[in-house]
Amino acid sequence: MTTSITELENHIFSLLRNYKTVTREYVIKTLGCKPNNLNTIIKKYKKTKDNPTGLIKVSKDKNSDHPSRHIYSLEVSSFETLHESNKSHLESMLKMIDLYLKNLKELKKQKPLFENVIKTEHGIQSKIPRIKVKNNLNGIGLILDNIYQTSFLITYYKSLNQIPATWIKQADKDQERCMKAYSDIIKKLRTVVGRKKLHQKALESQLFHHQMVMRRLELPSI
């Protein structure tokens, strides 16, 4: 039984590598996953006009009379296409990060981003009563997810031998750029939140509970 979204992603891609196409029902039955979790992953990796580098092609099942029944297949674009798309996408995301961080700095001048922060036997409890704070944190969380997804795509292209020899060094540079951006964003965000240990823990709980990767970048606590 799949216990996490990360594990489910790996199982789905393994399944798609072994079969030309699979039905939605087959994926759910074989992997024992929840339909909503499958929907989340398909939405993230579905190839569309807005997401031309998506790895999963979703098609109607021609063998079924049911209009909403779909089949999934692996759809890999050229690495050059992936590189160009990721380059422009990362640049635009980093501009959004600068805006979010600027907003949070201004909001923190009024009062702490997290309130009523306490440590319990079950972890950290805190409140974010201001919707503007929550919206900016959520925006940063989505961008971190997107950066991780980009790095994952490069790794997956490598595993499928879809990167020409002349592009291998560029692929490594692209991946390093993703992880550096990911790391830098977390460092800057932690600096904005402040060095109080409980507030750092509150940040992790609020922003990173849905992350597939959590890099431990420690700030000296007070």
VENQUI-V195178 format. One line per field, one symbol per residue. phi: phi as a letter, one per 20 degrees, with the letter a starting at -180 (. if undefined). psi: psi as a letter, one per 40 degrees, with the letter a starting at -180 (. if undefined). burial: # if it has 24 or more other ideal C-beta (glycine too) atoms within 12 Angstrom, else .. A space follows every 10 residues. Layout:
# VENQUI-V195178
phi = ???
psi = ???
burial = ???
This chain:
# VENQUI-V195178
phi = .fdbffffgf fffffffecf bcegffffff emefgfffgf ffffdffbfe cfegededcf efedeefeec cdbfcdeffg ffffffffff fffffffgff ffffffffff agfdclecdc fepddbccfe ffffffffff ffffffffff ffffgffffe ledggfdfff ffffffffff fgffffgfff fffoefgfff fffgffedfe fecceededg ec
psi = hheidddddd dddddddeid iiiddddddd efihdddddd ddddehhide geeiehhhii heeiehdehi iiihhhiidd dddddddddd dddddddddd dddddddddd iidiifhihi eeahhiigdh dddddddddd dddddddddd ddddddddde fehideeddd dddddddddd dddddddddd dddiehdddd dddddddede iehhhgghih i.
burial = ....##.##. ###.##.... ####..##.. #.#...##.. ##.####... #.######.. .........# #######.#. .##.##..## ..##.###.# #.##..##.. .###..#... ...#.#.#.. ..##.##.## #.######## #######... .##....... #..##.###. ##.###.### .###...### ########.. ##..#..... ..
